[in-house]
Amino acid sequence: MAEARAPARPVEFGSRRTLVERRPDGARVLRAPEALGDYALPLTRYLAQWARQAPGRVFLAQRDAARRWRTMTYAEVHTAVLRLAQALIDRGLSPERPIAILSGNDIEHALLALAAMHVGVPYASISQPYSLVSTDFGKLKYILGQFGPALAFCANGARFATAIAAAVPPSCELVVSESAPPGRAATAFSALLARAPTEAVERAFERVGPDTIAKLLFTSGSTGMPKGVINTQRMLCANQQMIVQTLPLFAATPPVVVDWLPWSHTFGGNHNFGIVLRNGGSFYINDGAPTPALFERTVENLRDVAPTVHFDVPRAYDLLVGHLRRDATLRRNFFSRLQLLFYAGAALPQHLREALDGLAIETCGQRIAMITSFGATETAPYSLVVNWDRDHAANLGLPAPGLEFKLAPVGDKFEARVRGPNVMPGYWRQPELSRAAFDEEGFYRMGDALRFADPADPQAGLVFDGRIAEDFKLSTGTWGTVGTL
């Protein structure tokens, strides 16, 4: 097609080479020839860095009730995080007394998560449907029972009142931004900000090391109850270094992101939020979602804020294409400074890639490079990346620096397995599941089958070849479990 041959807006990519070890048992082990560079630890060290270097730059923004943007600069976020960190220390929170966050993306959620990481207190952002959609709260009860939080936060206590009554034990301190639930004592979030930081915050920060648990992400997997994936500081920080080496544009230009993807998921909470923090960018919290009822909010936000990179799932791109075709103002603003389109969570239909190419050419005379990566909650998530401008949407790319990517023969397919600093140490308090997740060499078994896009040229990348198990993903990134259905 003419659109596919049109030039793309220039963007800086890293190396795309890979080395392949061919083993006698038929396995292939792929490694990037480039070593992983040094990276700062812990992740909140970047917050302090940008508070010094760009104190007045907007870090976090969200719509208020009047649909105006409420913003916080790096300096303001840093100050708030130190105050919250002191409040967590005052409460004796620790790896044995962690934090659960029940509500979705907002500024207070981000501040509390950053404060917890800053002083080595594990936290878990829990998927909102477990509280707001479920009627028996079975998964929420299971997660809180496994995790054992000493503090639980939600933005609006009244909205979560039924879930709190069912699943949050009275011994767990409840913190809300507004509207304490009826019949339940709650601490105002503003009260946590009232305590000035002491030297205890700096001492706790200096004790945070590479193996310190930063967070837990609960993933349902293919069957059964959610598993708590341990995310260490090493995982998060190494992953961000992998990203910046393969996609140096993020370090060259502080990214501006308008993003809805939930922080209870590794795509939104680790990958996207981490890219903005690591590189001193601005994160505009998109209160929309890829549903007919909520996507108009996404459109409103993208009319207001021109992103430099756009992250999304295929279903959202499908909705976005229709609006871009109909709305010239949205189209001009969206493409005005866009450097990169990025999708993950599921395969992107080729017709959407071609439609976005055509709209970009019509609007700004150039295509926008569109890429993807491949990973899992257990890999923090970055493992493979397409860091080149390719024509077809199906390619998953090549291994990032610092990790080993094994294609292990399983029947007539090759299972993807990963070993590296971005891989989890195991599941929270589930030693048997943890052992079963790794092979005899310590590679994490991803369960996905991959193959070379071109068997004669490994540099051409890898493509998806089904699941080793029977499960599948919808275009929203949601798993469908064949056995359950």
LOMISE-790782 format. One record per residue (C-alpha): residue number from 1; residue in one letter; x negated, y, z negated. Coordinates in steps of 0.05 Angstrom, whole numbers. Example, Ala and Ser with C-alpha at 12.3 -4.5 7.8 and 13.67 -1.06 7.14 Angstrom:
BEGIN
   nr  rest       X       Y       Z
    1     A    -246     -90    -156
    2     S    -273     -21    -143
END
This chain:
BEGIN
   nr  rest       X       Y       Z
    1     M       0       0       0
    2     A     -23      71      13
    3     E     -13      90     -61
    4     A     -60      34     -84
    5     R    -115      61     -38
    6     A    -107     133     -60
    7     P    -162     161    -105
    8     A    -152     159    -180
    9     R    -164     218    -227
   10     P    -237     210    -250
   11     V    -245     174    -316
   12     E    -308     149    -351
   13     F    -311      73    -360
   14     G    -364      31    -393
   15     S    -399     -31    -366
   16     R    -355     -87    -338
   17     R    -407    -143    -334
   18     T    -403    -210    -369
   19     L    -451    -268    -380
   20     V    -423    -338    -375
   21     E    -450    -400    -411
   22     R    -425    -464    -379
   23     R    -424    -522    -429
   24     P    -425    -597    -415
   25     D    -356    -607    -446
   26     G    -326    -560    -394
   27     A    -321    -499    -441
   28     R    -343    -430    -417
   29     V    -369    -378    -466
   30     L    -367    -306    -441
   31     R    -407    -249    -472
   32     A    -419    -177    -453
   33     P    -494    -165    -440
   34     E    -488     -99    -478
   35     A    -499    -103    -553
   36     L    -448     -73    -600
   37     G    -472      -5    -624
   38     D    -475      20    -696
   39     Y    -410      42    -727
   40     A    -390      79    -790
   41     L    -357      44    -849
   42     P    -304      51    -876
   43     L    -254      78    -826
   44     T    -237     139    -868
   45     R    -309     163    -861
   46     Y    -285     189    -793
   47     L    -231     229    -829
   48     A    -284     265    -870
   49     Q    -326     276    -808
   50     W    -271     310    -769
   51     A    -249     350    -829
   52     R    -319     380    -828
   53     Q    -328     386    -752
   54     A    -257     405    -730
   55     P    -219     425    -794
   56     G    -165     464    -757
   57     R    -150     412    -704
   58     V     -81     379    -709
   59     F     -89     306    -731
   60     L     -17     286    -747
   61     A      49     314    -723
   62     Q     122     293    -727
   63     R     191     323    -715
   64     D     228     350    -774
   65     A     304     349    -782
   66     A     310     412    -738
   67     R     268     378    -683
   68     R     209     425    -696
   69     W     139     396    -698
   70     R     111     391    -768
   71     T      35     387    -763
   72     M     -24     372    -808
   73     T     -96     388    -790
   74     Y    -156     344    -805
   75     A    -175     389    -864
   76     E    -104     385    -892
   77     V    -100     309    -883
   78     H    -168     299    -916
   79     T    -148     341    -976
   80     A     -82     303    -983
   81     V    -116     235    -977
   82     L    -165     251   -1033
   83     R    -107     273   -1078
   84     L     -68     210   -1062
   85     A    -129     167   -1073
   86     Q    -135     195   -1144
   87     A     -62     177   -1156
   88     L     -75     106   -1134
   89     I    -136     101   -1180
   90     D     -94     128   -1238
   91     R     -45      71   -1227
   92     G     -99      18   -1229
   93     L     -83      -6   -1158
   94     S    -132     -56   -1130
   95     P    -136    -119   -1086
   96     E     -96    -153   -1140
   97     R     -47     -95   -1144
   98     P     -36     -74   -1071
   99     I      14     -28   -1035
  100     A      74     -45    -990
  101     I     101       6    -941
  102     L     172     -11    -920
  103     S     190      47    -874
  104     G     166      66    -805
  105     N     116     114    -776
  106     D     113     183    -809
  107     I      62     230    -838
  108     E      70     205    -910
  109     H      61     133    -886
  110     A      -5     153    -853
  111     L     -29     192    -913
  112     L     -15     135    -961
  113     A     -48      84    -915
  114     L    -110     127    -907
  115     A    -114     139    -983
  116     A    -109      65    -997
  117     M    -165      48    -948
  118     H    -207     104    -975
  119     V    -212      73   -1044
  120     G    -207      -1   -1026
  121     V    -134     -16   -1042
  122     P    -102     -64    -991
  123     Y     -36     -43    -962
  124     A      15     -75    -916
  125     S      60     -37    -868
  126     I     120     -83    -863
  127     S     164     -87    -801
  128     Q     227     -45    -812
  129     P     276     -96    -786
  130     Y     260    -141    -845
  131     S     292     -86    -888
  132     L     343     -53    -842
  133     V     368    -109    -796
  134     S     363    -172    -837
  135     T     423    -189    -880
  136     D     391    -240    -926
  137     F     323    -205    -930
  138     G     290    -273    -928
  139     K     226    -251    -893
  140     L     220    -188    -935
  141     K     227    -229    -999
  142     Y     176    -279    -974
  143     I     125    -224    -955
  144     L     132    -186   -1020
  145     G     128    -252   -1059
  146     Q      64    -270   -1023
  147     F      33    -201   -1025
  148     G      53    -181   -1096
  149     P      52    -105   -1089
  150     A      47     -60   -1150
  151     L      73      -1   -1110
  152     A     123       2   -1053
  153     F     136      63   -1010
  154     C     193      83    -964
  155     A     210     150    -935
  156     N     284     150    -952
  157     G     302     108   -1012
  158     A     377     110   -1000
  159     R     368      82    -929
  160     F     329      23    -957
  161     A     370      15   -1020
  162     T     400     -53   -1004
  163     A     332     -83    -985
  164     I     299     -53   -1046
  165     A     352     -82   -1092
  166     A     345    -150   -1060
  167     A     269    -156   -1053
  168     V     228    -104   -1091
  169     P     220    -127   -1163
  170     P     232     -77   -1220
  171     S     159     -83   -1241
  172     C     137     -53   -1175
  173     E     134      24   -1175
  174     L     178      53   -1121
  175     V     155     117   -1086
  176     V     200     155   -1038
  177     S     195     219    -998
  178     E     269     233   -1010
  179     S     334     203   -1036
  180     A     318     153   -1091
  181     P     363      92   -1085
  182     P     422      89   -1133
  183     G     406      54   -1198
  184     R     331      50   -1186
  185     A     277      94   -1216
  186     A     232     124   -1162
  187     T     171     169   -1160
  188     A     172     227   -1112
  189     F     116     224   -1060
  190     S     101     297   -1076
  191     A      84     276   -1147
  192     L      27     233   -1121
  193     L      -2     295   -1088
  194     A      -3     335   -1152
  195     R     -66     303   -1182
  196     A    -132     336   -1162
  197     P    -186     286   -1143
  198     T    -241     269   -1192
  199     E    -309     236   -1183
  200     A    -273     169   -1190
  201     V    -249     177   -1117
  202     E    -320     184   -1090
  203     R    -344     126   -1132
  204     A    -288      81   -1107
  205     F    -301     103   -1035
  206     E    -375      85   -1040
  207     R    -356      15   -1064
  208     V    -316       2   -1000
  209     G    -356     -45    -956
  210     P    -350     -84    -891
  211     D    -314    -142    -925
  212     T    -265     -98    -964
  213     I    -193    -114    -945
  214     A    -165     -52    -911
  215     K     -95     -78    -896
  216     L     -51    -138    -883
  217     L     -10    -144    -820
  218     F      45    -196    -825
  219     T      57    -235    -761
  220     S     111    -286    -753
  221     G      71    -329    -704
  222     S     109    -381    -666
  223     T     147    -414    -723
  224     G     161    -407    -797
  225     M     153    -347    -844
  226     P     106    -289    -832
  227     K      31    -298    -843
  228     G     -10    -243    -874
  229     V     -69    -229    -828
  230     I    -127    -200    -869
  231     N    -157    -139    -835
  232     T    -225    -120    -864
  233     Q    -261     -54    -855
  234     R    -312     -90    -811
  235     M    -257    -114    -765
  236     L    -226     -45    -757
  237     C    -291      -6    -749
  238     A    -325     -57    -703
  239     N    -262     -58    -660
  240     Q    -264      17    -652
  241     Q    -337      14    -631
  242     M    -319     -39    -579
  243     I    -265       8    -553
  244     V    -309      69    -548
  245     Q    -365      30    -512
  246     T    -317       3    -460
  247     L    -275      66    -455
  248     P    -323     124    -470
  249     L    -271     175    -446
  250     F    -241     173    -516
  251     A    -306     199    -547
  252     A    -316     249    -491
  253     T    -247     281    -498
  254     P    -209     277    -564
  255     P    -147     238    -545
  256     V     -77     268    -551
  257     V     -26     214    -561
  258     V      50     214    -564
  259     D      65     145    -592
  260     W     123     106    -622
  261     L      90      37    -629
  262     P     101      13    -701
  263     W      43      14    -750
  264     S      66     -54    -776
  265     H      38     -81    -710
  266     T     -35     -84    -690
  267     F     -24     -47    -624
  268     G       4      16    -656
  269     G     -27      11    -726
  270     N     -98     -11    -710
  271     H    -111       4    -637
  272     N     -75      69    -623
  273     F     -79     102    -691
  274     G    -152      80    -698
  275     I    -171     109    -630
  276     V    -143     177    -650
  277     L    -178     177    -718
  278     R    -244     150    -693
  279     N    -249     203    -638
  280     G    -220     264    -672
  281     G    -156     266    -632
  282     S     -84     287    -645
  283     F     -29     237    -660
  284     Y      42     261    -646
  285     I      90     211    -677
  286     N     143     195    -626
  287     D     210     182    -660
  288     G     238     150    -597
  289     A     236      77    -576
  290     P     246      37    -512
  291     T     321      29    -521
  292     P     377      66    -485
  293     A     398     100    -550
  294     L     329     126    -570
  295     F     290     136    -506
  296     E     316     207    -497
  297     R     274     226    -558
  298     T     213     199    -523
  299     V     229     241    -462
  300     E     239     303    -505
  301     N     172     292    -539
  302     L     135     281    -473
  303     R     165     345    -445
  304     D     135     382    -505
  305     V      67     348    -511
  306     A      23     329    -452
  307     P     -16     266    -471
  308     T     -87     252    -448
  309     V     -73     177    -454
  310     H      -7     140    -457
  311     F       0      73    -493
  312     D      63      32    -485
  313     V      96     -35    -472
  314     P     123     -53    -403
  315     R     196     -43    -422
  316     A     181      30    -441
  317     Y     145      42    -376
  318     D     206      15    -340
  319     L     250      67    -374
  320     L     198     122    -365
  321     V     194     112    -290
  322     G     269     126    -283
  323     H     263     191    -322
  324     L     201     213    -286
  325     R     237     205    -219
  326     R     296     248    -242
  327     D     260     301    -285
  328     A     209     346    -250
  329     T     192     383    -315
  330     L     177     318    -351
  331     R     137     293    -291
  332     R      93     356    -287
  333     N      78     357    -362
  334     F      67     282    -368
  335     F      15     280    -313
  336     S     -16     348    -326
  337     R     -77     323    -365
  338     L     -66     248    -366
  339     Q    -131     209    -360
  340     L    -107     138    -372
  341     L     -44      95    -374
  342     F     -51      35    -420
  343     Y      -3     -22    -431
  344     A      -4     -84    -476
  345     G      43    -131    -512
  346     A      66    -166    -449
  347     A      51    -170    -374
  348     L      68    -109    -332
  349     P     108    -122    -269
  350     Q      69    -100    -208
  351     H     127     -57    -183
  352     L     121     -12    -244
  353     R      47      -2    -231
  354     E      62      17    -159
  355     A     119      64    -180
  356     L      74     101    -230
  357     D      20     107    -176
  358     G      70     138    -128
  359     L      97     187    -180
  360     A      27     209    -200
  361     I       6     220    -127
  362     E      70     260    -115
  363     T      58     303    -177
  364     C     -17     315    -180
  365     G     -45     284    -116
  366     Q     -82     229    -152
  367     R     -66     162    -184
  368     I     -78     153    -259
  369     A    -120      93    -276
  370     M     -77      40    -310
  371     I    -110     -13    -353
  372     T     -96     -64    -407
  373     S    -131    -105    -460
  374     F    -118    -173    -490
  375     G    -122    -192    -562
  376     A     -83    -212    -624
  377     T     -67    -188    -693
  378     E    -122    -235    -717
  379     T    -174    -199    -673
  380     A    -157    -127    -695
  381     P    -135    -131    -634
  382     Y    -186    -114    -579
  383     S    -220    -174    -546
  384     L    -214    -169    -470
  385     V    -209    -103    -434
  386     V    -197     -82    -362
  387     N    -244     -22    -362
  388     W    -242     -10    -288
  389     D    -189      16    -240
  390     R    -159     -47    -208
  391     D    -102     -55    -159
  392     H     -63    -111    -192
  393     A     -31    -108    -260
  394     A     -42    -181    -278
  395     N    -117    -177    -294
  396     L    -134    -180    -369
  397     G    -207    -160    -362
  398     L    -273    -183    -393
  399     P    -300    -190    -464
  400     A    -317    -127    -503
  401     P    -388    -120    -530
  402     G    -404    -155    -595
  403     L    -358    -215    -589
  404     E    -360    -284    -557
  405     F    -300    -307    -517
  406     K    -293    -382    -506
  407     L    -250    -416    -455
  408     A    -240    -484    -486
  409     P    -211    -541    -444
  410     V    -144    -565    -472
  411     G    -110    -613    -424
  412     D    -109    -580    -356
  413     K    -115    -509    -384
  414     F    -168    -467    -420
  415     E    -150    -439    -488
  416     A    -176    -370    -506
  417     R    -218    -370    -570
  418     V    -256    -311    -601
  419     R    -314    -303    -649
  420     G    -341    -236    -672
  421     P    -339    -180    -724
  422     N    -268    -162    -703
  423     V    -239    -230    -722
  424     M    -201    -240    -787
  425     P    -231    -280    -844
  426     G    -164    -316    -853
  427     Y     -92    -309    -874
  428     W     -73    -281    -942
  429     R     -69    -337    -994
  430     Q     -59    -391    -941
  431     P    -124    -431    -939
  432     E     -97    -490    -899
  433     L     -69    -445    -844
  434     S    -134    -406    -845
  435     R    -176    -468    -833
  436     A    -130    -492    -777
  437     A    -136    -425    -741
  438     F    -210    -436    -726
  439     D    -246    -490    -686
  440     E    -308    -526    -709
  441     E    -353    -469    -685
  442     G    -314    -415    -721
  443     F    -277    -389    -660
  444     Y    -206    -364    -673
  445     R    -157    -404    -631
  446     M    -111    -354    -596
  447     G     -63    -405    -566
  448     D     -61    -370    -499
  449     A     -88    -403    -436
  450     L    -131    -361    -389
  451     R    -168    -373    -324
  452     F    -215    -334    -280
  453     A    -181    -287    -231
  454     D    -233    -310    -180
  455     P    -266    -378    -197
  456     A    -326    -358    -155
  457     D    -336    -290    -189
  458     P    -329    -286    -265
  459     Q    -340    -211    -261
  460     A    -271    -205    -230
  461     G    -239    -217    -298
  462     L    -190    -265    -330
  463     V    -116    -274    -320
  464     F     -61    -305    -363
  465     D     -46    -378    -350
  466     G      11    -392    -399
  467     R      13    -413    -472
  468     I     -18    -476    -499
  469     A      46    -479    -540
  470     E     116    -469    -510
  471     D     130    -398    -533
  472     F     137    -337    -489
  473     K     140    -262    -492
  474     L     194    -215    -468
  475     S     174    -151    -433
  476     T     183    -113    -499
  477     G     125    -153    -528
  478     T     173    -195    -571
  479     W     160    -270    -577
  480     G     214    -320    -557
  481     T     209    -386    -593
  482     V     233    -443    -548
  483     G     244    -492    -605
  484     T     287    -444    -645
  485     L     327    -423    -584
END
